[in-house]
Amino acid sequence: MKRVLIIMSALVLSAGVLMAQDKEGKKNHVPEVGAVSIGFTFNAASLGTQLAAQPKADTHVGAFIQDLAGTPKSMYVLSQDPVAAFRVKYRLTEHWNIRGSLGFNGSHVNYSEYVKDDLAALIDPNTENKVVDHIKSDLNSTNFAFGAEFTAGKGNLKFVAGLNLLYAFAGGKVGFAYGNQLTKENQVPTSMGMTATGGAYDDWTAAQGIAWARPVERKNVGFSHGLGIQADMGIEWFFIDHLSLGAAVTFTPVMFVKQCQTYTVYEGYSATLGDVMQYNKLVSPGSWACLYGTDNLGFQLSLNYYF
């Protein structure tokens, strides 16, 4: 309720300011039917609910990668309006526009650490030779919206109400590459701390005669897909030719979300087979949800250029 009151207060305040300013100028800046706009939207109310697809500015990359190990069965909620998006609108008639928007967020992180060279250490215990372990993380979230909006009002200040079909997806994978090979003679090779015994990614349980294994590919950051309806209501102010500012309350009353099957690929030495093998460990068979209600509220600001 507190969030609703804040958003409504901001909308009323914005309307009051824009109306006062609109009375000062008599020139009509509203574009003609057939005009196209490109714009940018920003929804600060969505900041706290977004998928963490990037390391924060004050976060070490290694800590970001390590934190991903703690969400093996996560099902991302995709119903919130994106923090920022590009938007295109077309003035179909005097009172109707069609529009589409794209919002995205993501990261590609290639993290590396030196570890002891096991082969060199076998030959010379005093060696200082090193090899390199790598972890590659790919995460992203994307929102596509397409719909229509109704506009009404005289002068440069317009009431706007819209409805979109929203498709969103989010997730990714983590891949591992090691400097020390896993062999029959070296069944527990030296690895970086996150993947070594006791590390954040050391979650192997014995199977197929494999006592210890390390991850090769992890898809339990696993992709989720969402399809829903998005609505908004607010104002658009054409303050000079070709440019407008907008403010609107947004919410997603219903969305269906599906998470795909997630798994991790491990490699280890199998005493049963007498060889190194890879093993697919299933994490989640996939889940789905139907999200509905008025909790997914936001307050969207926009800047639009018409031509």
HELIX and SHEET records of a PDB file:
HELIX    1   1 LYS A    2  ASP A   22  1                                  21    
HELIX    2   2 ALA A   44  THR A   49  5                                   6    
HELIX    3   3 VAL A   61  LEU A   68  1                                   8    
HELIX    4   4 ASP A  118  ILE A  123  1                                   6    
SHEET    1   A11 ASP A 275  SER A 284  0                                        
SHEET    2   A11 THR A 262  SER A 270 -1                                        
SHEET    3   A11 ILE A 210  ARG A 218 -1                                        
SHEET    4   A11 LEU A 157  ALA A 177 -1                                        
SHEET    5   A11 LYS A 130  ALA A 152 -1                                        
SHEET    6   A11 TRP A  96  LYS A 116 -1                                        
SHEET    7   A11 ALA A  84  ARG A  91 -1                                        
SHEET    8   A11 VAL A  36  ASN A  43 -1                                        
SHEET    9   A11 LEU A 297  TYR A 306 -1                                        
SHEET   10   A11 LEU A 243  GLN A 259 -1                                        
SHEET   11   A11 SER A 224  ILE A 240 -1                                        
SHEET    1   B11 ASP A 275  SER A 284  0                                        
SHEET    2   B11 THR A 262  SER A 270 -1                                        
SHEET    3   B11 ILE A 210  ARG A 218 -1                                        
SHEET    4   B11 LEU A 157  ALA A 177 -1                                        
SHEET    5   B11 LYS A 130  ALA A 152 -1                                        
SHEET    6   B11 TRP A  96  LYS A 116 -1                                        
SHEET    7   B11 ALA A  84  ARG A  91 -1                                        
SHEET    8   B11 VAL A  36  ASN A  43 -1                                        
SHEET    9   B11 LEU A 297  TYR A 306 -1                                        
SHEET   10   B11 LEU A 243  GLN A 259 -1                                        
SHEET   11   B11 SER A 287  TYR A 292 -1                                        
END                                                                             
